[in-house]
Amino acid sequence: MKIALDPYMLRGLPMADMVHTVADLGYEYLELSPREDFMPFFLHPRADDEKVASLKRVLRETGVQLSSTLPLYRWSSPDEAERQAAVRYWKRMIEVTAELECPLMNSELGGRPEKAAESEAAFWRSLEELLPVFEREGIALNLEAHPDDFCELNDPAVDLVRAVNRPWVNYLYCAPHTFHLSDGTGDVARMLRYAGGKLRHVHLADSFNHKGSSGLRYILNPPGTPARVHQHLDIGQGEVNWGEFFGTLRELGFDGVATVCVFAWEERAVESGAAMLDRVRKELG
């Protein structure tokens, strides 16, 4: 199993300094998430040959390996021009990932919940164009359900991934989304078991149950706002049942990638990364 760090809280560092920090923390792997100078959110990658070569060089120097890249594009947008642009961005980032000799890409579904059917149709159109590119480059793909996407619940998202019908397209379970994935129940063991053999990646951070017992854990204004509330906290600072989470992973013989993805504490990013690595090694190492 690979334990990786999402270095989003370190994105203010130059790329080389960020990789050295990941190495100094003791991580052997990192998951490259969006950063403005290389792979921005929802825009064409900024990585040119020089930046790719520089990143490969510092990875070799430190011994850190890329477990995955995590681009986010609107490839399931019901707006056709936006969808086509996202497919172009995907193709370039697949090329960059291959140049980095990274075997895996993770992403969200990239659509809209208020236009779920139209978004899913766009998702399948994009896959028709992109699956041959992934296959040609030999890169696997993990997909996750995400709050405010066209598919927000665990079981339908797993079923959608299964429907792609490729052994190298699998499911990513994001622990801080647990209470959205389960519509507030937080039954993490059942959801992980439902994913079963398609579960190849987990994201690790804690979160509070946004509903709570009364449905009024968070009061948002104006009333009826569709905002989705969740956190990416250190393990133990929220309400995810980590005993069930790690116990079920051990029960399933999970042997994929576990990425630490705490975002809430940029002022203590190093301390958080170190503490999370220690906890994950104790549970899964």
N, C-alpha and C positions, 0 to 999 in steps of 0.2 A: 504494500500500500504506500502511496505517496502522500506526504503531508506538505501542503503548499501554503504560501501566504499571498493573499491579494494585497498588493502594496498601495492601495488607493490612498491611505492616510499619509503615505510618503511621496505622493505625486508632486509635491513642491520641490523635491530634490532633483538635481540633474539625474538623468537615467543611470549613469555609472555609479553615482553616489547611492542611489536607491538600491541597486543590485548589491553593492558592498554592504549596505545596512542589512539587507535580507540575509546575506551570508553571515554577518557578524551575529545576528540573532540565532543562528543555528539551523535555519531552514535550508534544505537541500533543493527545494523546488519553489518556484513562484508562478502565480497565475497572472498574466499580464492583462490588467483591466484598463479601461479607457484613461488616457491622459492626453492633454491638448497637443503636445509636441510629437505624438507618435500615432495615436489611434483615438481621436476625439469621439465623444458621444454623437451619434447620428450624422456624422459628416465623413467625407472621404478621408482615408488614412493619410497622415502626413509623413509616414515613413518612406524615405527614399533609400537608395542603395547604400549611401554613406551611413545613415542612421541604423540600418539593419546590420551592416558590417560592424559598427561600433558596439551595438548591443551583443552581437555574437562574441566579440572580443572580450568584453567584460564578463560575460557568462563563462567563458573558458578560464579567465583569470581567477574567478572566484570559485569555480566548481558548481555554481548554482545552475540548475536546469529549468527550462520552461516546462511546467506540467501542461499548460494550456494557454490559449489567448481567449479573451472574452470581449468580442466586439458587440456593440448594440446598435442595430439599424432598424428602420421602420419597413422591414421587408414584407410585412403582412398588412401594410396600409391599404385601406379601401381606395385611396387616391392613387391612380395608376402611375402618374408621373413620379410621385414620391416612392412608390414601390420599385419602379424601374431604377431610380437613382440608388436605392438601397441595395439592389442586386449588383449594380456596378461597384459599390463600396465593398460588398461582400467578396466579389471576385478578386479585387485588389488585396483585401486582407487575407484571403486564402493563400494568395501568392506570397505575401509577406510571411505568413505562418510557415509555409513550406520552406522559404529561404532560411528561416530561423531553425529549421529542423525540429519543429515542434509537432507532435503527433495528434494534437487534440484542440478543438475549438468548442467553447461553450457560448450559449446565448439565450436570450428570451424569445418569446414568440412574436413580439413586435407588432401587435394589432391593437384594436380598441374594443372595450367591453360593450359599449353602446351600439357597436356595429359588428357583433360577433360573427354572424354568418358571412358577411362581406369580407371580414378580416381573414377568416379561415380559408375562403376561396382564394384570396390573395396569397396566403401562406402556401397553398398547394401550387399556385402558378410559379412562385419564386423557387420552390423546391424543384420543380421540373427543370428549371434553368441551372440550379446550383448543385444538385446531387451529382451530375456527371463531373463537375469541377472538383468536388470533394474526392470522388472516386479516383480521378486522374492523379491527384496530388497525394493520395493515400492518407488523408486526414479524417479522423473521426469527429463526430458532432454529438454534443450533449445539449439537451434543451430543457428549460425549466418553465414551469408556470410562475407568473409574477403578478402581484397585486396591480390592478388597473390594466391588465392585458385581456385579450379576447377569451382566454381560458385561464381561470384563476384558481381552480380546484385541483387537488392532487390526482384523483382517479381519472377524470376526463383528460387531464394532461398526459398521464401515463398511456391511456388508450390512444390518444393522438400520436404519441411517439411510436407506439406499437404499429399503428396504421401506416407509418412511413415504410415499414417492412424492410429495413436494412439492418444487418447485425451491427453495423458501426454507428448507427444513430440510436442514442440511448437517453436516459433520463437523469436529470440533476435535481436533487432534493435540497432546497434551501431552508435550513432550519429556522432562520429568523422570520420566514414567511409562514411558519407552521399554523398560526391561528387564522390566516387567510386561506391557506390550502385546505383547511378542515372546516371552514365556516365557523370558527370559534371554538370547536371542540378540543383541538390540540391533541388528538389521538395519533401521536407520532408513530407508535409501533405498528398500528394497523396500516398507516399510509406507506411506511417503508416496506412492509410485507407485500402490499399491493403492487408496488413497483417491482419487487422481486429481482429477477435476473436482468431487468433493464436499468436497474440502479447502478450507475457507474461513477457518480460524482456526488459529493455532499458539500454544501457550504455551511460553515460553522460560525454562528454568532447567536446571541440570545435576544429575546424579545418579550414584551408583555402581551397578554391577551387583550386585544383592543376592544373586545366586547365585555368581558367580565361577566359576573353572574347576573347583573342588572341590565346589561346592554348599554350602560351609561359610564363605562370606564373612562371614555373620552367623550367630551361634549364639544362638538364642532359647530361653528357658525359660518354661514347661515344654516339653519336646520335643513337636513336633507342633502347636504353637500356630498358628492360622491368620493371625497378624498379617502385614500387608504392610508391608515396610520400603522407604522411598525418601526422597529428599531433594529440596529445591528450592534449589540452590546457584548461585552465580555461574558463568557459562560458563567452562570450563577447570578447575573444581575437582572435577569428577567424571569419568565415563567415557563419556558420550554422544559419538558420533563427529560432531563439529560440522562437519568438512569435508564429510562425506556429507550431513549435514542441510541445511546452507545450499546446498551444491551442487545437491542435488535440488530444493530450492525454486526455485532459479534455473532449473534445467532445466524445471520444470513451469510456469514463468511465474507463480508464486504472486503474487496481487495482493489478498490478503485482509487480515486483521488479525493482527499479531504482538504478543502481549502478554508483557511481561517480568513473570515471577511468581516472583521469588526471595523465600523466606520465612525463610531460616535466620539472617539477620544483622540483627536489629532494632537492634542497637547501632551498625550502620553502614549503615542503610537508605538514607541520602542518597548515600553513596559508592557503594554497590552499584547504585542506580538510575542514577547518572551513568555508571558504567563499562559497564553493560549497554546503555544507550542508544548509547553510542559504538560498541560492538562490533556491535550490530545494524545501525546505520546503515552501517558499513563493509561488512557482508556483504550487506545487502538494500536499502540506500538507493540 
